[in-house]
Amino acid sequence: MGKLRAIWRKAAESVQRFLLTQTRTGIACVGLIVLAGCLTLVICPDTQDEEAPILSAARLPIVVIDAGHGGKDEGAKCKGVLEKTLTLDVALRLERILNARGFSTVQTRTEDVFIPLSERAQIANRVQGDAVFVSIHFNQGSGREIAGIETFYADNKVPIASDWTWLGLFSNAEPLDMGENLAAEVQYAVILKTGARDRGIRARHLYVTRHTRLPAVLVEGGFITNRMESHLLNEEHYAETLAAGIADGIEAWCRSRQKTVPPTLAQAP
């Protein structure tokens, strides 16, 4: 790939030199010179993609996907648009995308049923091995002008009963991951994919992120009370784009973790 880029750069430079020497008026060929330069950037950008670690399916975390609300709990609603319907749609799309990329997944619900918050956390905590938790929600605001996507992570983790010793001490040797880095990667990827307004990431006192051992985030994928976003959220293409953005963020987080692992450990079976 490096040789190909060098060839394209030389070709672009040759075009520029030819245009400057063969054209009597430099102004007349400015557009063509700019075009040649743009061609260089588009065809052979200086990216680091080829240096990104190759994700091994054996080292990918299990992704617990939590479609917010459900059943009697409709969540936010506006003009017939129900949050519980949108969250399930995006959750199922996210599962399909992640499975195609080699991730194993667990869903807290796959139908329009009510699942208590405590049970959602228990489903996540029962997963054995490396895993992450992603809860999908949609927002509502007091004003129709409020819009955008935001992602939350735990302000702290609440130890569950089995994590306490008889001395009353928290038995985990290492502090639990609050999910801040995961939230940052997911938020960045979703905004990049959808072009939505970026409302950032924040630590928040949310049950499902606090009561899970896993790195956990809650994605608020837009405001159903905003006319434009409500219209977009009802479109299949946008729902698919939103799900793909979340998947991109999870994958980017996995890559960032693998970069911090020493090569000798990362190559171990």
N, C-alpha and C positions, 0 to 999 in steps of 0.2 A: 504493500500500500504506500510506503514511503517513497519508493522509486516512481510509482505512478504519479504521485503528487509533484515530485521534482520535474517530471516530464511535462506535466501540465503547466507548471510555473514557467518553465523555459519557453514553452509554446506561447503563453500569454505575453511574456516579455518580448518575444520576437515580433508578435503582432503589434505591440505598442511601438517598438523601434521603427518598424516598417511604416506605420501610419505617420509617425513624426517626420520621417525623412522623405516620404513620397508625397506628402500633402503640403502645398504651398502655404496654406493658412492653417495655423495650429488650431484656431477656433473651430474650424469646420470638422475637425476629427476628434474633438474633445469627447463627444458622445460615444464614439467608437472605442476610444481609449478607456473610458470609464466602464464600458460594457466588457472589454477584455479583462479589466481588473476584477469586475464582479464575477466573471466566469471563473477566474482563479479561485476566488473565495468560495463559490458555490460547489465547484467540482472537487477541489482539494483543500477543504478547511483544515486548519490546524487543531484538530480535536484529539482527545486522549482516549477515545472509545476503545481503540485497539489495545490499550493498556488496562482496561477494566477487567477485574477478575471474572473468570468464567464461573457462573454459579453451578454448583454440583447439586443435583437433586437429593443426594444423600445428606447434604448439609442444610437444605432449605427448612425453615421452620414451618410447623403446621399453622395455618391461619384460621383462627376462630372468627367467623363472620356473624355479627349480631345485627339482625334487622330490627330496628327499634320499634317499640309498641306492638300492636297486633290484637286481634279479637275485640274485646270490649274497650280496650285502650286504643282509641283512634289516633292519639297524638294531635299535632297541630292540624287545623283544617281551615280551608277558605274556599268558598264558592264551589263546593263539591270535590275539591282536591283534598285527599286524606294522606297524612304523613305515613300511616301504617302501610298503605298501598305502595307508596313510592319507595319506602325503605326496603320492602321485600323484593320489589322489582330490581333495584340496584344490587341488593345482596346476592340474588341468584345470578345476575350478570357477572358480578365480581367473582363468584365461585367458578363459573365457567372459564373466565379469562385466566384465573390463577391456576386452575387445573391444567389448562393448555400450556402453561409455562412451567409445569412440573411441580407445583405446590400441592400439598395435601390440604384439605379444608374440612372444617366442622361448622355446621350451621346451628345457631340456637333455635331457629324456627324456619320452616320451609312452607308454612301455610299461614292463613289468617287466624292465628290462635293467640291467646294471651299467655305470655310467659313472665312470671314474676322476675324482678331484677335479681333476687337472690339465686334463683335457679339459673339464670343466664351466667352469673359469676361461677356457680358450681360446675356448669358445663365446661367452662374455660379451665377451671382448676383441676378437673379430672383428666385433662389431656396430658399424656405422658411425653416427656422429652421437650425439645426446643419448640416454642410456640409463641404466637403473638395474637392479640385480640383487637379487632376493629369493629366498632359499633357505628352503625349508619343511621343518621337522623336528618331531619329538615327543620328549619327554623320558622318562627313567625315573629312579626314585629308590630309595634303599635302604629308605625307609620309605613305607608306603602312605598316610600322612597328607600327604606332600609333594604340592603341587598348584600350578597357576597357569601363566601364560604369561609368557615373557620374550623379549626381542629383543636380539640382539648386533650390534655393528658392529666394524670393523677397529681393532685397536690401532695398526697402522701398515700401509702399503702396500709390497709388495715389487715393485721395478721389474723388468719383464720384459726379455729380452735386447735387443729393439728400442728400448728406452727409454734405452739407454746410448750415449754418444758415444765416439769413439776415445780421448778424454782420460780416460775413466772417470767422466765426470760424468753425473748424471741430467739428461736433456734436457728434461723437462717444465718449461715456463715457470712454471706455476702448481702449487701443491701439490694433490695429489689429495684429493677429498672422502672422508673416512673413513666417512661414512654415519651420523654421530651424529644429525643432524636428521631424516633419513629414519627411523631407528630409533625416535626419539621420537614421530613422527607415527603410525607404524604401530602401535606399542605402545599409544598412547592410544586410537586408533580401535578396535583389536581388543578391548581391555578394555571400552570403552564398548559395543561391539556384543554381546559374549558375556556380560559380567558375571562373567568369570572372575577369579580372584585375580591381582593385579598384582605380578609379580616384577621389574618394572622393565627398564631397558636397561643394558648394560655393554659396554665394549670388551673384546674377547677375541681370543686368538691362534688364529684359525680360517683354514684354508687358502683357502676360497672367497671370503671377504671380503677377505683380504689380497692375493691374487694377481689381483684384478680391478681394472682402471682405474676402473671405474664406482663410484658410491656404492652400497655393497652392505650388505645386512643378512641376518641369519639369524634366522628366527622359530621359536621352540620353542613349538608350539601347545598344549601341555598334557602331562600325565604319564600314560602308558598304564599305569603301575603304581598309579595312584590309581583306586580302584574307581569313583567317581563320574565322573571325567573320562574314564576308559576307556569307560564306558557311553555318555557323550555323544558321544565321538569316533566311535562306530560308528553314530550317527544321522545321516541325510542332512541334516536340518534344521540341526543344529549345524555340520556340515562346511560347509554353504552359508553359514551365519552367519559362521563363521571366515574364509572366503574373502572375503566381502563386507567384513568389517572390515579385512582387509589392503588391499583395493582402496580403501576409504575413506581409509586412511592414506597410500597413494601419492598419491591425488588431493589430499589436504590438503597434502602436501609440495609438490606442483606449484603449488598456489595460493599457498603461502607464498613460493615462489621468485619467482613472477610479481609479487608485491607489492613485492619489492625491486628490480625492474627499472624504470628511469625510463619514464614513460608514452610518451615519444617513441620509445623503443626497443621497448617492448612492442607498439606499434602498427605497427612496421615489418614489411613483407611478408617 
